[in-house]
Amino acid sequence: MVLAELVWLVLLAPLAAAVALAAAGRRLGEPRAGWLGTAAVAASFAASLLVLAGLLSLDSQHRAVEVRLFSWVPAGNLAVDAAFLVDPLSVTMILFVTGVSALIHLYSIGYMAGDENYSRFFCYLNLFVFSMLVLVLGNNMLLTFLGWEGVGACSYLLISFWFSDEANAVAGKKAFVTNRVGDFGFLLAMFFAFGAYGTLDYAGILDGHASQSTATAILACLMLGAAGKSAQFPLYVWLPDAMAGPTPVSALIHAATMVTSGVYLLVRFNPLFEQASPWMGELVAAVGLATAAVAATIALAANDIKKVLAYSTISQLGFMFVAVGVGAWTAAIFHMVTHAFFKALLFLGAGSVIHGMAGEQDIRRYGGLARAMPYTATTFAVGTFAIAGVPPLAGFWSKDEILAHTWGANKLLWALLLLAAVLTAFYMSRLLILTFGGSPRWSAGVTPHESPWLMRLPLLALAGLAATAGVLNLPFTHDTEFLGQWLAPVFAGAHAKALGYAGGTKWILGGVAILAAAAGIWAAVSVYARRRVAAEKVERPLFAEAWGFDEAIGDFVGGPGRRAFASVARFDAAVVDGAVRGVAAAVRRTGERLRTAQSGFVRRYALGVAAGAVVLLAYFASRVVW
């Protein structure tokens, strides 16, 4: 009962604030509207901590509590409740979603100061957080899909928040349309799941059994949905353009909400990987590897500070998908959590730089900012080295765990993923050097300055988390793998199977990961700090053009795609609509002809009745004679 009340609070706080801001946000004004939105998400985080405490008080085998609110969809054999699943996985998600979101809200109070739609911005942010909480707490696929669509709608509203700029409006539409492709996959997965299990509840699906082909079909459709939300190849094209929105939106999408939902969805369905064909896991890992590698190469040549971080997010999500593909469920969640900390830090740090540089986002026009922005430079460096995999920062432990799992699954996969890790260290060090190192390259009239304390506080908090969050799952002994033990009931021993080799091998693999990070950093220093190698040899035009993939999609949609859809529209108008109109015209002509028989003269009707009677009498008389 206590858990039921607390879960209500987790969801109610951001929803109530969103409603209040929609109704009276303008009257509240700035900064009270921002403080209300921030306090609501902070309250949700506090309630999440209480939910955690309540779940910890239960035995590990009983840490899966369903909180039913009401019967939502009673439709024949389909019965869906509005109910929440409180288990170690959902609680882990709500903790970092609300915690990181609260810091982003606090940062936004300062970042969005002076915006004419200040209160509306915080209304959207609160609604975004509420939708994400519904997504991860739902105990069935339909309720998860409701939250899934909610974050999609909110992302559209926030990415195109400054919609008077055409680029922002187009970016919002691109994100919305691309994600509809993934949503189609999620819908198909629900149809397959209901057909196979007769329910959409996770308990009935994950504890049930389906044929290998059905389980494979469900996972393949879920993978399509996850690729859309978590920006995996080929549906990653929306995420770089999503940088058009305000920087806090970028941080919220990349770190705590939307892009993590695809990984969460696949991890939630981990038992189905045992029932599905083995190639399903290989497909997920292959997509993750391709995404990690391609996005890393594009980041090598990107010059917009936010787009470098966007491609970095796509690449790191690829690491998580590789972990899912090899069955390393805990490693995927571990990296999701640490990534939330250092990626939120990096995006908010980028926002601080943009704020201090009067809106400039081109890193070629930065340089030497460490002296003008010491807090931002220091915290940004922490985030950079965390994502690069430098020990003892959090990113080292989570990324190394993925690499360790991958070594046990496939040596070639490990080698290629290690190369992507080297590229990560290189392009992030490049970003750090070009932004904060060297001599100034600022435009005339720009005077860089440090951000106000409301923006610095979240940076310091996130830097602390990015530095220390590795303690959540240290690989030294089973007792130090706190996250693994916490999530073990959800994964039914999958974590223990995936790390089944000797400790000496772990140390060697950890050493190799450290050397890989060092190699990437050293190479970046050689190119961009010491100028030993020309940058043009690294920043290839093909990388700068994002391999031409986005342009190819645009050419297809604007050329053959447009013609194909025009042909379909013509077929619809000529054949489908033509058939409908033809039937209607035939009925109308028939009616017009029959209408002539209805003259309205009573004498004519009486004559007709008499004539009919004569004909009937003649007919019966002839039958008697014969």
N, C-alpha and C positions, 0 to 999 in steps of 0.2 A: 504493500500500500504506500509506503514511504517512497519507493522508487517511482511509483506512478505519479505521485505529486511532484517529485523533482523533475521528471521528464517533461511534465507539463510546463514547468518553469523554464527549462532549457529552450523550449520552442516559443513559449508565450512572450518572453521578454522582447526579442527582436521583432516579432509580429506586431505586438502592441505598440512598440515605438514607431514602426513603419506606418501603422494606421494613424497614430497621433501626428506624425510629421506630415502625412498626406492631408490631414484635416486642418491642422493649425500650425504647420511649419513656418509659414510666412509671418504669422503673428509672433511666433517665438523669436524668429530672426537669428542673426549671427551674433555670438557663437553658440547661443543656447540650444539651437536645433542640433548642432554638432555634438554638444555635450550630452544631450538626451540620447542620440543614437549610440554614442560611445558607451554611456552608462548601461544601456539596454544589453549590448553585446557583452560587456564586462559582467553583468548580472547573469547572463547565460553561461559564461565561463565559470562563475562561482557555483552555479547550479550543477554544471558538469562535474566539477570537483566533488560535490556532494554525492552525485550519482556514482562516481568512481569509488568513493568511500563505502557507499551502500553495497556495491558489487563485491568489493574486497572483503566485506564481512561475511559473504557466502562461501561455501566450499567451492573449489574450482570446478567440480563437475556440475554444479548447479548455477553457474554464472551465465545463464541465458534466461532472462525474464521477459515475458511478453506482457505488454500493457495495452489492453483493449479499451478503446474509447466508445465505439458504436459500430453497428452493422452499416457498412457503407454501400456495397453493391450486392443486394440479394436478387439474383437473376437466374432462376432455374438452378442448374447444376453449378453455376458460378456464384460463389459466396465470398465476398471480400470485405474484411473488416478494416476500419481505420484503427490501426494498432501499431505499436512500436516494439522493436526488438532491442532490448538492452543486453548486450553481451560484450566481451572484451574488445572485439573489433569495432563495433559501433561507438563504444565509449572512447576508444583511442581516437577515432575520427572526430567526435564532437569536442574533445579536449583541445586538439590543435586547431580545429576550425574556429572555435570561439576564441581561443587564446590569441592566435595570430590575428584574427579579424579585429579583436578589440584594440590591438596595437595599431593596426592600419587605420581604424576609425580615429584613434587619438591623433595620429599623424595627419589625417585629413582635415582636422579642425584648423591646423595651421596652413596646410597646403592649399585648401580651397577658400581661404579667406578672401573676401571681396567678390566672390563669384555671385552673379545675380540669381542663380538657381541653387544657392547653398543648401537650403532645407530639402529641396527635391533630391539632391545628390545623396544626402544621408538617408532619406526614405528608401531610395533604391538600394543602397548598401545594406540596410537592415533587412529588406525583403530578400536580397541575395543570400544573406547568411541564413535566414529562416528557410529558404528553399533548399539550401545545402543540408541543413539539419534534418529536414523531412526526408531527403534522399538517403542519408546514411542511417536514419533511425527506423525507416519503414520496415515492417516485418513481412512485406509481400512485394511482389514485382510491380503491382499497379501503383501502390503508394510511393515506391521508389521512383517510378516513372513520373509521377506527379511532381516530385521534387526535381527530377531530371529536367523536365520541361520548364520548371520554375527558374532554375539557374540559367537555362538557355534564354528565356525571355528577359531576365534581369541583365544578362550579359549584353544583349542587344541594346537595352536601355542605357547601360553604362558605357559601353564602347562608343556608342554614337551620342553620348551625353552632350557634347558640343556639336550638335547636328547642323548648325549653321555653316560649318565647314564641310564641304561636299566629301572630302576624303574621309572624315569621321563617319558621316552617314553611310557611305559606301562600305566602310570597314564593318560597321554594325550589321548591315545586311549580309555581307559576305559570311560573317561568323554565324548568323542565324540560318542562312540557307545551307551552308556546309554541314552544320550540325543536324539539319533535318535528314540528311542521308544516314547519319548514325542512328537517329531516332527510328528510322524505318527498320534497321536491324534489331533494335530493342523490341519493337512491336512484334516482329516475326518471332523473336525468342519467346515472348509471352504466349503467342499462339501455340508454338510447339510445346512449351512447358505445360500449358493447360491440357492440351491433347494427350500428353504422355502421363502426367501425374494427376490430372483432375483438380488441380488447385494451383493458385499463384503464391501461396504462403511459402516462405523459405523453408520452414520446418518440414512441410510435406514434400518439397522438391529435393532438398539436400539429404533428407533421410530416406527418400524413395530410391527406386531403381528404374532405369529406362534402358532400352536397347542401345548398343554402341552408336548406331547411326543417328538415333534421336538425340542422344547426349552430344554427339559431335555437331549436329545441326544447331542445337541450342547455343553451344559455345561459339560456333562460327558467327551466328547472328549477334551474340553479345559482343564478340570481338569487333564486329562492324560498328556497333554502338559505342564501344570503348574507344575505338580509333577516332571517331568523330569528336567525342568530348575531350579525350586526352591527347588530341593532336598527333596521331600517329600516321605514318605513310599509308595511303596517299591523301588523307584528309587533314594534314597538318597546316594547310595553306592559310587557314583563317587566323591562326594564332599570331603570326608576326604583324599582320595588319591590325590586329586588335590593340596594338600599342597606340592607336590614334586616340584612345580615351585618356582621361586623367590618369596620372601615374599611380595613385592609390588603387584605381581599378585594376591596372596591370598587376600590381602586387597581390590583390585579392584573388584575381583569376588564376594567376600562376602559382601562388603559394598555398592557399588554404581552401579553395573551393572548386571551381569548375573542372580544371584539368586533372584533379586527383580522382574525380568520380569514376572515370573509366577504369583506373587501376583498382579502385575499391570494388567495383562491380565484378570484375574477373576474380578477385581474391575471395569475395563472398561466395562465389560459385565453385570454390576449389574442389569439393567432392566430385563434381562432374568431370573433372580432368581424369579421374581414375576410371570413369565409365566410358569416356570418349575414346576415339581412335588416337594412338600415340602421336600421329602427325599433327594433331591439334596443338599440343604444347610446342612442337617444333615450329609451327606456323607463327604462334604468338612470339616466340623467341626470335625468329627470323625477321618479323616485322619490327620488333623492338630494336634489333641490331641495325637494320637498314636505316631506321629513323635516327638512332643515336649517331651513326656515322655520317649520314648525309647532313643532318642539322649542324653537326660539329664543323664540317667543312665550310658550310655557308657562314657560320659565325666567324670564321677566320678572316673574311673579307667584308663583313658588315661594318658600317661606320656610324649608324644611329645607335646611341648607347642603349636605348630600350630594345631595339631589334637584336642586338648582340645577346642581351639577356633573354629575349623571346626564343631565339634559336637554341640558347643554352637550356631553357626549360624543355623544349621539344626533345633535345638530346638526352637530358636526364630522365624524362619520362620513358624514353627508349630503354634506358637501363632498368627501370622498374618493370617494363614489359618482358625484358629478357628474364628477369627474376621470376616473374609469373610463369613464363614458358618452361623454365627448368624446375618448377615446383618449389621455389624458394619463397614461400608466402611471407614469412616473417621478414626476410631481407627486403622484399618489395615494400612492405609497410614501414619498416625501419628507415629506408631511404626516402620514402614519402614524407615522414615526419621531419627528418633532418633537412630535407630539401625545402620544406615549408619554412623553416627558420632562416636558412641562409639565402633562399631566393627572395623571401619577403625583405630581408635586410638589403640585398643587392638592389631590388627595385626601388625601395624607399630611399636608398643611397643615391640611386640614379635620379630620383625625383628631387632630392636635395641639391644635386649638381645642377639640374635643369632650373630649379628655383633660383639658385645663386648665379646662374649664367643667363638670366633674363630670357629663358625659354629655349636656349640653344641646345640641340641634341646631337650635333655632329662631333664625334670625338676628335676629328682632325682639327677642330677649333678650340680644343681644350689645352691641356698641358700645364704643369706647374700649379695645379689647384690644391696640392697638399698644404701649402703655406697659407692659402686664403681660407681653406675649409678643413681644419685639422680633425675635427670630430667625424665629419663625413669620410675623410680619407682613411682614418684609422679603422672605422667600422666597416667600410667598404673593403679594406684589405682583409679583414677577418672573414668576410663573406667570400671573397675571391679565393683565399687559401683553403677555406672549408670545402668549396665546390671542387677545387683542384685536387683534393684528396691529401692534404698535408696533415700529418699527425701532430698533435693529438686532437685536432678539430673534428667536429661531428661528421663531416662529409667523408673523412677518411674511413671511419669505422663502417658506415653504412655502404659506401661504394665498394670497399674491400670485401665486405660480406657477400655482395652480389657476385663479385669476381671469383671469390672462393667457391661459391655454389656452382658457378658456371664452369670452373675448372673440373669439378667432379662430374659434370654432365657432358661436356664436349670441349676438347682442348682447342679446336679451331675457333669455336665460338668465343672462348676465353681470350685467345690471342687478338681477335678482331675487336672485342669489347675493350681490351686493354689499350689498343691503339686509339679508340675513341676517348678513353680516359686521358691519354697523352695529349690529344687535341684539345680536350677540355682545359687542362692546365695551361696550354699554350694560349688559346684565345682569351681566357680570362685574365691571364697575366698581361697580354697585349692590351686589354681594356684598361687594366689598372695603371699600366705604364703611360699609355697615351692620355689618360684622363688626369692623373695626379702627378706624374713624373715629368722630367724634362723641363724645357723652357716654355713660357706662355705662348700660345698661338691664338689668343682671343681676338675677337673683332674689336674695332675701335669703338670706344664708348661703353664697353662692358666692364663692370667692376664686380668680380666674384665676391661673394660674401657667404658666411656660414648661415645655416637655417636657424630659425627661432627654436627655443627650448622644447616647444610642443612637438616639433619634428625630430629633435635630437634624442629625446627620451626613448621613443620606440626603437631608434637605431641602436642605442646602447643596450636596451633589453634584448633585442634580437641578436646582437653581437654576442652577448653572454650565452644565449641559447645555442647559437651556431657553434660556439667554442666548446660547450660542455655536454650537449645532448648525446654525444657518443656513449656516455655512461649508461644509457638505457639498454644497451645490448652489447656489452664487451665480450669478446670471444675467448677469454682466458679459461674459464670453467663454466660448467652448466649453471652454477649459482650466480654468475655475473651476467648471464643472458636473461635479464629481467623481462624484456619485451617478449622474448621467445617463450618464456614460461607463462607469461600473462596470456599470450595468444594461443598457446598450445591446445586448449579445448576446442577452439574454432577450427584448427587445422588438423586435428586428430593425428598428431604425431608426424605430420609432414616435415616439420622443421628438423626433427631429430634425424630423419632419414637423409635429408639433403646435406647435412654436415657430418658425414659418417667416416671421415678419414682422420689420420693422426694429427696431433697438435704440431708436430714438426713441420708438416706440410703447410699448415696455416701460417706459421712464422715465415716460411720461405715465400709463400704467396703474398703475405703482407709486405715483406721486403721488396718484392718485385713491384708491387703497387706504389710503394714509396719512391722507388727509382723512376717509375713511369711519371709520377707527378713532378719529380725533380727535373727530369729530362724535358718535360713540357715547359716548365718555368724557365729553365736555363736557355732553351731555344728562343723563347720570347724575349728574354733579356738580351740575348745576342743580336736579335733582329731589331728590336725597337729601342733598346737603351744604349747598347754599344755600337749599333749600326754595322755589324760585321757582315751581315747578309742583307741584300736589298729586299725591302718589304714586298715589292712587286712579285718576287719569286714565290711568295706565300699567298698573297692576296690575288689569286688567279681570277680572271674575268668570269670564268665559268662559276666560281664560288660566289662572286659578287652578284651574278644574275640568278642565284639560287638554283643552279643547274638548269635553268630555263623551264623548270617544271610548272611553276605558277603561270608563266607567260604562255606555255603550251596549253594549259587548261583554259586560259582566257581566249586564246586563239580558237580553240575548239568550240567553246561555248558561243563565241561571237561569230564563228564561221559555220562549219558543218553542224554543230549543235543547234544553232539558231535555225538553220535551214531544215534540220530534221524536225524540230519542234513546230516549225511553220507548216511542214508537211502533215504532221499529226493534227495540227489545228485545222488545216484544210480538209483532211479526212473526216474530222469530227463535224465540221460544218456541212460538208457535202453529203456524207454517208449517214452518220449517226443522227445529226440534227435534220438532215434531209429526209431520212426515213420517218422521223417523228412528224415533221411538217407535211410529208406526203400522206400519212395516215389521217392527219387532221384535215387536209384538203379533201381527201376522198370522202370522209364523213360529212364534211360541209356540203360537197356537191350532191351527195346522196340525199341529204336533208332538204336541199333546195328543190330537188326533183319531187320528193315525196310531199313537200309542202303544197304543191299545186293541187293535191287531192283534198286539201282542207280549205274549202272555199268560204265556210262560215254561213252558208245559206241552209236553213233548217229544212226547207222543202226538198232541196237536193239530197240531204241526208235521209229524209223519209223515203224518197224515191229509191235511193240505194238500198235501204232496208227491205222495201217491198220487192225490189228486183232480186235481192238475195233470197227472200222467202220463196219466190216463184221458182228460182233455180233449185232450191232444196226440195220443194214439192215435186218438181219434175224428176229429180234424181231418185227420190224414194219411190215414186210411181213406176219408174222404169225398172227398179229392182223387184217390185211386186209382180209386174208383168212377166219378167224373165224368170 
